[in-house]
Each structure stands twice: as C-alpha cells, then as structure tokens.
Amino acid sequence: VVNGDGAYAARVVLYGLEGRIGVGGQTIDGNMPGLGSVLSDVQIVSVLNYIRNAWNNKAAPVNEGMVKAERSKAGDGKANLAMYPR
C-alpha cells in the first residue's frame, strides 16, 4: 500500500483502515484511525512522501492536490478496507 496508489494511501491516512488485511505474508485484524481531522493536507503529504521514500521504498510522490481530492470525498475505515489492494 505504501508503494502503491498515492491517492489510496492518502485515503487511509485521512479516514483510517478497519478490518483484516494481509501484510508481508501476515494477517492483521485491527483498526487504524483516520487522522484527517488532526492533520492538514500539507502534513499528510509530508508523512506520505517520507514513508513512500524511506526504508528502501521508491514510490512516486504524493501532492497536496491528491490529498485535497480525497478529502473532498466521503470515507471511513471500512470503505477503505473494501478498496484494499489484494
């Protein structure tokens, strides 16, 4: 997810992710709260661009327009789970 679609990564930070997902061969069942109510678009861009290029990640940058576009859409953690890349 970190290296995938930047818009989806923005949605996860904005609205969270709730439910069972597979990560690195492990199954995780939990709840990541959304941070859209406490982080600005610029802060979300900064966090995402850091994690998308740290620890040997080489993902394309996220920009403020992408975050603004995702913020303008309704969302929640369960809806993000339904869109989770498998």
PyMOL commands that set and color helices and strands:
alter all, ss='L'
color gray80, all
select helices_A, chain A and resi 6-15+41-51+64-71+77-82
alter helices_A, ss='H'
color red, helices_A
select strands_A, chain A and resi 16-23+26-33
alter strands_A, ss='S'
color yellow, strands_A
deselect
rebuild
show_as cartoon
